[in-house]
């Protein structure tokens, strides 16, 4: 059992390590005759690319994606799509000192106990470097979903500092280094993260995702729930420790009257008065926007010495050197978008296979 793949009909398998020669993925199940070139995928990778501001790791990776198979004359062929990105800026020597040490907060110890061997260079397989291939696969998924489905993400909290949701502006997201939808919070985050970075520490973050134009009917009761698969996909991202759908944990403080999304007929379709459910009821999409949030813990690689142990069982102190994100949640925004796209593409293909005549809007069938 490899556990390096996710999805059913739209299936993604990733491979590679942080300091290996390359990373890659295979996207299987993509329908044929869809337009696809490397230029369609590169813009999404450019948003995740490291080294674009002082608030992310200074590792310089161009993340140029290559399509190795599954595309002919600019169209998908229906066969597996192989994608590859070369690693060009590895500094493995930065990790020599911790080859026999277990870094607190990292997967070092867990890997050692499970496999008896680990690639200590930048975390190896457990590195967030692997997420570049998820973003590439997400670019393919967006093409499967079509232009009708719009997927966006934003950073809504860094450390203790949250945005003012009254000032939410999607147009501002790509105008700052944080993917922040509230321009007023940007200077607050800049000052806060500058202090965190200078101290050699790190901070956590919360990312919010939204998918609009999602047709109703995606997902299935009990063990094929759309929100369950989405939660699993988001939890699989490095450093993620919590996921919410819709109101999430805040729903526990609401009354039944407050939490219920009331419905009325409007222009022949079902219209909702609110979206506390986050676009999913009973594990099935309702046609409303899919809304999800996930929390990312502070980057575990910090300069402050922390107590730990080594492979020989000695008590030690570990200080992690190298190039690291003071807030890994910043570059997690395009990764979260990609995972949402992959889950929706998979469920769309599954839904069409089982129910090809299903409605694409919340229009009720006539008697």
Helices and strands as residue ranges (DSSP letters): E 5-6, E 11-16, E 22-28, H 38-48, E 65-67, E 71-72, E 75-76, E 81-86, G 92-98, H 108-115, G 124-126, G 128-130, H 131-145, E 150-158, E 161-162, G 165-167, G 170-175, H 183-198, E 205-212, H 226-235, E 240-245, G 248-253, H 256-259, E 263-266, E 269-272, E 280-281, E 284-285, E 290-296, E 306-309, E 315-318, H 332-354
